[in-house]
Amino acid sequence: MSRSEVSTHQAEEIAQTWYGLSARASPLPGEIDANFLLEGSQGKWVLKICHPQREPGLLDFQNQALKHLQNFAGVPRLQRTSSGEEMAVVRLNGQDHHVRLLSFLPGTPLGSLPARPPGLLHALGEFTARLDQALASFQHPAMQRKFLWNLTLADQTINARLIYIENESRRKLIEQVKVRFESDAKPYLPALRAQVIHNDANDYNILVESGRISALLDFGDMLFAPLVCEVAVAAAYALLGEEQPLEAACHVIAGYHAAQPLTLTEIALLYHLMCTRLALSLAISSERAQTEPDNTYHQISAAPAWEALARLVYISPDYAHATMRHACHLPSASFTHLPTPARRPQAEMLALRRQHLNPALSLSYREPLHIVRGQGQYLYDADGNAYLDCVNNVCHVGHSHPAVVAALAHQATLLNTNTRYLHENILQLAQRLTAKMPGGLSVWFFVNSGSEANDLALRLARAYTGQRDMLVLEGAYHGNLTSLIDISPYKFDGPGGHGAVEWVHKLPMPCAYRGMFRNAPDPAEAYCAQAEEVLQRLQAQGKGIAAFIAEPLMGTAGQVVFPRGYLHKMFALVRAYGGVCIADEVQIGFGRVGTHFWGFETHQVVPNIVTMGKPMGNGHPLAAVVTTPAIAAAFDTGMEYFNTFGGNPVSCAVGLAVLDVLEGDQLQYHAWRVGTQLLEDLRALQARFPLIGDVRGSGFFLGIELVRHAEHLEPAREETYAIVEAMRQRRILLSVDGPWHNVIKFKPPMVFNQDDAQRLVEALEAVLQSLGVREVKTKR
């Protein structure tokens, strides 16, 4: 779309005819539209004569935004025509043009100033933040626009324009930035808070008057996007021409953060987003230098942008991240990535594994993966291939999350020791977790793994009740310690297992899909009646019950969903017989189920003891047990409980960072929103492919059970493994679980997004068809 050609005489006629203004017109710069400054006895105005191909809906988007901002000082005001319309439609040179008149705002463009003091850049950040706050509630049908300057799609835009960058070293520079963006920033963007943003706070759209930021012009690039993109754009242009570009950017970031705090994830992504914005601008300007050589507007920032980007890319991303955190008065640490060791041939690695590791340690997939790096929801193999990770709930907020890594590194440079000394981290973590717990659950024990947590929960229950016997669920798994193998039917009933010990009482799996009482009038009541028979038998033998332990959504058993009311009835029953109730949240806690922070909350129950692990450390060994003061007091018998590493300062710093990211990025809501749509899409596949017997779960904890016969529920084990292997070939990682090995398990990092979900469903559909799975036609 070339620039509109309109004369000053035509502009003056439009001003007189449509707005009643007698004024002299002089051209103003513009990318596509013809813009004019009008000066006359009635004052100064800006006349914008839009390109004839401009979409009216996008112009209305700008108009309504300006009306929404009518009480915000520092943005233009839309002036109506003499007949009261927001826009005029004028016939010029044989084509219709939409015309708008805006108030004139005085000031000097930031890009024209000989120097940019730190205070001015800080004020720029504050101004941009206040604008975003004012826009936060604004919506418009055109906000989800497909747009060249959408930073979230920068890699696609850059890819299509690399051919226009003739200088090889410059082209490689842009490619380097693009690759970093794709691996280290793009995976996180869909999970971040988003709204309508200005999206073009460049140094010629920012006006300065009397040493202060006075105005922001040109709302033509607005769109709905992650909020952090606004900061990245403003900071990227503010650093142009600066000897210390990172320092200049940090002043803008600090100003924005002071007015509207950025989340840890947003800060961690800013370096890559700033570099990407510059690369995007340079790719577009390189194209237009060849396709529109006479339009100098497109090249106004090209030379300083090339210089700035060349400086930025040689700054370590870790150093940039640490510097930005420091500017925002957050703990910062400088850390480096260790080089990847020399790569061994896969056959050699397998041989060494067989030689030095016990074969009980299994490998996933027929053709094992050599994974060397993780970022967000992606794992990368030694050849650089990216795999969408749909099963790793350990790295809860994303593989190698920069905010979590920074917290770990910072605390590791200060202190790591045991809990026999006072330290803030463990107290803050306990306080913040207590705030997320109901009903008196307030005494914490920090340990290193979910297995340690569940073992300690058994000790607490036995100390409080004076009993040993346990109620467990068929198919359950609670950890790898001897005490936990004893209460895990998935293990003691499986290969190499020896059945239940005499103090463990196994109850039928209360599965709403294939459970033995699934067709009963009240399945929950039927299952609980069986449990009461066990409790009565124990009572008749003069025994009591220590505890009932269950995952509120069973994981290893195949993402099992209980019948409505089951857990509520079971908790009441167990307590009536003197036992306590333990909720194992090791796999499902910390917002994964979407609707609630904890799985047990989905059943409207409050356990006596809750255990957690895996996600709370994002891959760092951190787990915990929480209980009531009364149960904790019964455990205090004089025998000290000591755990060398449990609750150490580094682990607790990691736990606090994980909570910061979960809350700051609203990942529980994200899991609910994306997971709900994914569940709906998978059920649409279920309606077409009878092999899919059931799709169940909540949020980012879903299961797809495959059966050969809908009535008899014959497990389709071979088909399940075949599908998972075929998905692996498409670089999507899933796993198989359940007692019959016929459930595809889905529990990805919480930054898994809507695009990932669509890719998963489309790939699964293609795999089902490629494997010849029978399909039925559905009514549309």
N, C-alpha and C positions, 0 to 999 in steps of 0.2 A: 504494500500500500504506500504509494509515494505521497509526498507532502502536498497539501492543497495549495493552489496558487490563486490568491485573492489580492486585488490591488488596494492601496490605502483609500483611493476614491470610493471604491465599493464599500469598504468598511465604514467610511464616514456617512455614506447614504443609508446604510443599514441602521446606524446609530440614530440618525435623524428620523427615518421612517418608522422604525419599530419601537424606539425608546424615547423619542422626543428630545434627543441630545444633539446639540450643535457643538461638535468637537473636532479637533484635529487628530488624525490617526497616525500612529507610527508603529512599524512592525516590532513584534516581540518574538524571541526564539520559540520554536516548537518542533516536536518530533514529526507529527502528522498533520495536526490542525493548523489553521492560520490564526494567529493570535495578534491582537493590536492593543496598544495603549491609547486610550482616548483622553484628551486633555481639552478642557473648555471652561467656560465661566461657571458651569455647574459642578466642577471638580474633575477627578480622575477616575477612570473605569478601565476594566479589561474586557475586551470583546473577543469571544472565542467562536470562530466560524469553523464548525466541525467538518471533517472530511466527509464527503457524501456516502462513503461506505461505513461510517460509524453506525453501530447498532443503537437505535433509540433507547432500548432497554438499559444499555450500559450508561448512556447519558443520564437517564432517569436515576440510575444507581448513584451517580455522583450528586445529582440534584438533591435527592432525598437524604444523602449523607450530610450535605451542607446544611440542610434544614434541621437535621437531627443535632447538628453542632452549633445551632444558632446562638447558644449561650456560652460557647467556648471562644475565648478571645484568641485571635491569631490565625483564623482561617477566613477565606473570602466569604462574602455574603452574596447569595444569588438574588439578582434584581429582575423583577418581572417586566414583561413588555407593557407598553401603554395600555393594552387591552387586558392585562392581568395574567398572561400566560407565562409559564416558567421557561419556555423555549419558543423561539420563532422558527418557522421553516421558510427559507429564502431561496429563490431560484437564481443561481449564478452560473454563468458559462454553460448553460444547458443542463445543469444538475441541481437537485435539491440539497440544501445544506441546513442542518440544525444550528441555530445560533443561540448563544447564551451570553449574558452580561453579568460580570462579577465586580464586586467592589475592589478598588485598588488598595493594596496594602504597601505602605512605604517600607524601605529598608534596603540593605545591601546584601546580595547573595553571599552566603558563607564562603563559597568557592572563590570569590573575588577578594577576600581579605588577605592582606600580606602575612598575617599570623593568626593562629587559633589558640588563644590562651586556654589552659586546662579548665578554668572556671567556665568558659564559654561552652566547651565540649561537654562538661558535666551538666550544664543547663540544657544543652541540646537533648541529652538523655532524659532529663526530667520532663521537658516539654513533650517529647515523643510518648513517654509513659502516660502523661496526663491525657494526651489525645486518645491513646488506646483505651484508657479508662472511660473516656466519654463515648467511645465507639462500642464499648463492650456489649451493650444491649441492642445495637443496631443490626437489623437484618433486611435483606432485600432479595427478590428472586434471582437477580443477576450475580449475586456474590460468589456462587460456585462456578465461576467462569473458567473457560479454557484459555490460558493466557501465557504468552511467551515469557513473561517475567515472573512466573510462579516458581519460587525458589525450590519448592518441594519436587519439582520436575526438572530441575536444572540439568541433570545428567542427560536426559533425553534431548533437551534443547541444544546442549553443547555438542553431543554426538553428531547431530545433524549438521553442524556448522564447522566442524574441525577441518573440512576440506578447504575452507576459506582462509585458514591460517597458514600462509605459505612458508613462513620461517619455521624450520624444524624444531629449534630449541624452544620457541614460544609454544608451538603445538604440543610438545612433550610436557611443558609446564602446565598447560590447561588440562591435559590428560591426567597428569599426576593429581591435580586438585579434584578432578571428576572421580577418580578411583577412590580417593580418600572419602569423598562425600558419600559414595555408594556404600562403602563398607562401614564407615565410622559415624555417619550422621543420619542418612536417609532411613535406616531401620527404625530409629526412635521417633521420627517426626509424627507419624499418624497417631501416636499415643499422647501427644502433648496437647495442652489447652490451645484452643483455636478460636478465632473470631474474625470479624472484618478488620483489616489493617490498611493503613495508607499505602505501604509497600514501596514508597519512593522518596524517602527523606534524604535525597541526595543533596550535595553541597550547593547546588544552584536552585533547589526548591526551598531551602532554608534561608530566611531573611534575618538580618541582624540590624538592630537600631539602638543607638546609644549604648553599645557594648552588651546588649542582651539579645537573646533569641526572641524575635518579635512575631514571626509568622511562618507558616508552612503552606506552600502552594501546591497546585496541580494534583487533584484527586483522581486522575485518569488511570492510575495503576492499581486502584483498590481491588481487593479480593478477600475471600475467606481463606485464612491460612493460619498455621501455627503462630502464636503471638511472638515467639522468639525470632521469627523472620524479620519482624519490624526492627528489632534491636540490631540484628545482623546487617540489615541494609543501611541504617543510620551510621553504625560504627564503620562499615566498610568505606563509605564515602567520606566520613570525617577524617580518616587517616591518610587520604590522598595528599601527596606532597610532603608528608611529615618525615623527618629524619628518624623518628622512633615511632613507627606505625602502631605497634602493639600498645605502647603507652597511650597514644592518642585514642585508640579504640577503647581502652580500659576506662578513660575518663567518661566516655559516653555510656558505657555499660554500667559504671558505678552510679551515674546520675539516674539512669533508668531504674536500676535496682533500688535506689533510695526512695523513689516515688512509687514504684510498683515492684515488689520483690520478685526476682526471678527464681525459678526452681533450680535445684542442683543439676538436673538433667539439662535444662536450658543453658545454663552457664557452661556446662561441659561440651555442648555442641557449637557454641558461638564461634570458636576459632575456625572450624571447618565451614560453617555457614558464611562467615565473612569472606573467606577465600573463595568459596563457591560463587558468591554474589559477584565478586570481581571477575572471576572466570566467565560467568554467564554474560556479564556486560561486554567483556572483550570478545567473546565468541560472536555475539550479536553484532557488535560494531565492526568486526572483521568481515562479516557477511555484507553488511551495508556499505562498507568502504568500496566493495566491488559492484554491488547491485545499485547503489545510489551514490555515486562518487561526488555529486554536486551538493549533497546535503551535509554541511559541516556540523550540524547539530549533533549528529550521531557520533562524532569523533571528539566531542568536547572534553571527555574524561579519559580517552583512550591512553594517551601517553602517560599521565600520572598513574593510571590503573595498572599498566604493565610494570611500571617501576615499583609500585606498592606490592603487587602480587609476588614479584621476584624476591622482594625482601621477606614477605610473610612466610612463604613456603619453606624458607630455611630456618624458621623458628620451630623448635620442637613443639608438637601439639601438646605434649605433657607440660612443658614449660609455660606455654600460652594459657593452658587451662589453670595451672597453679597461679599465674599472675592475675588472671581475671577473678579467681576466687579471692585472692588477697585484696584486689580493688574493691570487692563487694564485702570486705570485712568478714570473710569466711576462712576457716583454717585451710591453708594451702600447703602443698608439698611437691617437690620436684622429684620425678621418678622417670626412669628410662626403661624401655623394653629391651630385654636381653635378645641377642641374635639367635635365630633359629639354628639348632645344631645341624651339622651335615646330614643330609637325608640318607637313610639306609634303604636298600631294596626291600620291598614288602616281604619277600620270601625269607630274607634274613631276619627281619623283625619278628615274623611268626615263629621262626626256629628258636630265636632267643627267648621269646615269650614261653614257648613250650619247655625250654631248658630251665628257666629261672622262676616262672610263675606257676602256681598250682592250676591244673586244668579246671578246678571248681570255679575259677574266675572266667566267666563266659565273655564272648565277643558278640556284638550285634551284627547281623546280616551275614549272608553266605560269603560275600566278598567284603571283608572288614574294611572300615574306613580309617585312614591315617589322618586324624584331625590335629591341626597345629595351632588353630586360633579360633576364637569366638567373639562375636560382636552382636549385641542386641539379640534378635531371634535367629541369628545365622551362625553356623559352624563352617569353617573353611578347612579344606584338606590340603595336603602338601603340594598339590598342583594348583592351588588357588581357587578351586571350585567351591561355590557357596551352596550350602544345604540349609533349607528351611527347617528349623528345629521345632517340631510339634510335640515333643515329649519331655523336654528337660525342665522340670519344675524346680530343680535345684537352683539354677541361676534365675531367680524369681523375677527380678526387674531387668533382666537382660544380661547376656554373657558380657563379662569384662565391663560392666557399667562404669563409666569414668568417674562418676560421683562417689561410688562405693570404693573404687580402687584408690581414689584420692584420699578418702577418709582413712582407709587402711594404712596407706603409705605415711600419711601425716602422723598418725598415732604411733606407728612403728618407729618413727624417728625420735619420739619422745620417751616412751616407756611401754614395756609389756612385762607384766609380772602377775603374781597370783592375787587372790582377793583378801589376803591378810593385811592389806593396807587400805586406807580410805582412798576412794577415787570417784570422781564425778560421773564417769561414763556408765558404770554399772547402776548407779542410783537413777540417772536420767532414763536409762533404758527400762528399768523396772517401773518407774513412774509413768512413762509414756505407754507401756504395755498394759499397765493396770487400768489406765483410762479407757482402754478398749475391751476390758473384761467386765462382765456383769456380776452381780450378787456376791460380793465378799471374796472373790478370787483376787488376792492381793499379795500373797507371799511367794517369792520367786526363788528358784534354784536354776542357775545357768550352767549348762553342760556343753558337750562338744558334738553330740549327734542325737538323732531321734531315738536310736537304740538306747543310749545312756538315759535319755529322758523317760522312756517307757519302763526301763528297769527301775529307775528311781521311783516312778509312780507306783510300781508294785510294792516297793518297800514302804512308801508312805501309806498306802491302803492297808497293808498288814499291820503296820504300827498303830494305826488308828482303830482298826476293827478287832485286832487280836486274832484274826482268822487268816487262813491261807488259800482256801478254794477260790477258783476264778470261773466266771462265765465268759465264754468267748464265742465268736461267730464263725461258722463254717466258712472256709476260704480266706480268713483274715490273715494278715501278716503285720507284725508289730516290731520287728527288728532282728538283728543277727547275733545277739548275745544268747547264751545257753538258756537263761531265764525266759527269753522272749521266743526262742524257737519252741519252748514248751507251751506257749500260749498262742502259737501261730499255726492253725490247721493247714494253711497253705504250704507250710514246711513239714510239719510232723505227719501229715497225710500224703505228702508227695514223695518223689523219688528220694531214697535214702532216709526217709523218715521212719519213726518207730511207733506212731500213734500217740494218743494222748496219755499223759501221766495221770495218776489217780486223782490228783487235786484239780485237774482242768476239766471243765464240763462244756462240751461243744454243743451249741445251739444251731438249728437249721439256718441257712443263709436267708435272711428276709428280703429276697429280691422281688421287686414288684413285677418283673418280667417273667422270670422262670422259677420263682420260689414255689415250694410245695403247697402253700396256701394262697397262691395268687388268685384263685377263683372263689375263695371263701367270701361270704358276705362281709366279714370284717377281718381282712388278713392280719392286721396288727394285733387284734384280740386273740386270734388263733395262735400266732407265734408266741405271744406273751403267756398264753395258757400252757404251752409246752415248757416255757422257762419256769413257770410257777411249779410245775410238777417236779422239776429238778430241785428247786429250792425246798419244796416240801419234803422230798426224799432226804436231802441233806439234814434238814431239821429233825426228821425222824431218827437219823443216825447220830444225833447229838452234835452235829456240825453246823457251822454258820458259813456265810459267804463274805469274802474279803471285798471283791469288786467285780463289776461288769465293765469290760473295756471294749470300745468299738470306735471305728472311724465313722463319723456321721455320714460320709459318702465313702463307701469302701473302694480302695484303689486297686490293690493287687487282685482282689476278688473279681475285678472286671468293671470298675466304675459303677458299683451297685447302688441303686436308689431304693431306699426303704419305702414300704407302704406308709401311707399317711397315718400319723399318730403313733407309729411303732416306737420310736425312741422316747417319746413322752411317756407312754405306758410302761416301757421297760425301766426307765429311771425311777418311776414311782414304785414299781414292783420291787426292784432291788433294794431301794431304801427302806421299804416296809419290812424287809428281812434282814436289815442291819448292815447291808453292804454300801459301798460307795460307787460312784459312777465316774469312769475315766473316759474322756473324749480324746482320741488320738488325732490330732490336727497336723501331724507331721507332713502329710502330703497336701492337704487341702486348705490350710490356714492362710492368713494374711491376704484376704480379699480375692482369692482365686475363684471362689464360687460366684462372685459378682454381686449377688443380692445382699450378701452380708460379709463381714470381715472374717468371721469364723464359721465353719461348717455347722457346728452345733446350733448356731442361731437360726438356721433354716428350719429347725425342729421346735423352736420356742422352748428349749430346755436350758438349764444351767448345770453343768457338771460339777462334781466335787473336786476333780483334778483335771487339768488340761495339759497335754504334752504337745510340743511343737519342735520343729527342726528344719532341715533342708532350706526352705525359702528364706528364713529369717536372716541367714548369713550370705545369701546370694552366691553360694559356692564356698564360702569360708565356713570352717567347722564351728557352728554355733547352734545351740538348741536350748530348750528351757522347759521347766515344769512350773506351773502355777497352781496354788491350792488355797484353801481357806486358812485363817489363823488357827482354828481349832485343830485341823489335821496337821498343820505344821508343828503345833505345840506337842502333839503326841509323838512326833518324830524326834523331838529334842530330848533324848533319853540320857544324855551325857556322853554318848559316843559322837565324836566330832564327824561332821560330813565335810570332806575336803576334796576338791577337784583342782588339780594343778593348773589346768588351762581354762576351766569353766569360768566365764565371767571376766576374763582378763581384759585390760583396757582396749587392746586392739580389736578383739571380737566384739566388744560392746560398741566401739566406734563404728564398726561395720553395721551392726544391728540398727544403730541410730540412723545411719545413712540410708539403709534400706527403707526404714519408716519414712524418712524425709522424701525419698523418691516416690514411694507409694502414695503418700498424701499429696505431695506437690504436683505430681503428674496425674492424679486422680485415676490410678490404675485399677482400682476396684470397679469404679463406674465403667471404665474402658472394657474390662473383662465382661461385665454384664452386657454392655451394648454390643460388642463384637460377638460375644459368645451366644447371645440370644439369636442374632441373625444367622450365625453359623449353624446353630441347632435347627433352625427352620429350614435352611438350605439342605442340610444332611437328611432331614425328614422328607424333603421333596425327592431326594435320591432314593430313600427307602421306599417311597410309593411306587417307584419305577423298577427297582431291583429287589425281587423277593428274597434274595440272598441276605439282604440287610434285615435282620429280624427286629432289631430294636436300636434306637438312638436315644441316649439318655444322658443326664447330668445337668450341670449348671455352670454358667460362666465359662471359664477355661479349664473345666474338668469334665470332659465328655467321654462317652464310650459308644462304640459301634459294634454291636454283637451280630455275628454272622451265623446263620443256621441254614441247614439244607431243606428243612421242612417247617413251615410256619406253625403247624399244629403240634408236631412231635418235638420241635426245638432241637433237632439233632445238630450238635455243634459242627460247624464247617471249619475245622482246624486247618486243613491243608490249604483251603482257599484263603483263609486269613493270612497265613504266612506268605502265600503267593502275592497277595495284594500289597502287603507291607514291603516285600522285596521289589515289586514293580514300582512302588512309590519312591523307594530309595533310588532306583535308576533314574527317576525324574527329579532327584535331589530334594525330596521331601521326606523327612525322617519321622516315622511313626513306630510304635512298638505293639507287641502282642501280649495280652495278659488274660487273667481269668483262669479258674480251675480247669476249664476245658480248652484253654488256649485258642479261643475263638472271638476275643474281644480286641478291637483296635483301640488303643488308648490314646487320648488327646489331652495333653497338659503342658502347653508350651510356656516359654517365658512370657511375662505379662505385657510385653511390648508388641506381641503378635497383633497384627492389625487387620483392617477390613480387606485390604488388597491381598494379604497373605491368606485370609480365609477364602476369598474367591478363588485364588490359585489352588488351594487345597481341594476345594469342591470340584473344580473343573478337572484337576488331575485325577481325582478319585473316579469321577465319571468316565474319563478316558480309559483308565486302567480296567475298570469293570467291563467296559465294552471290548477292550483289546484281549481280555482273558476269556471272552465268550460267555460272560455271565448272562443268564436269561433276563430279558427286559420285558416289562409289560407296558402297554400303552395306557396313559392316564388321560382322563377327561380334562380338557382345557376350559 
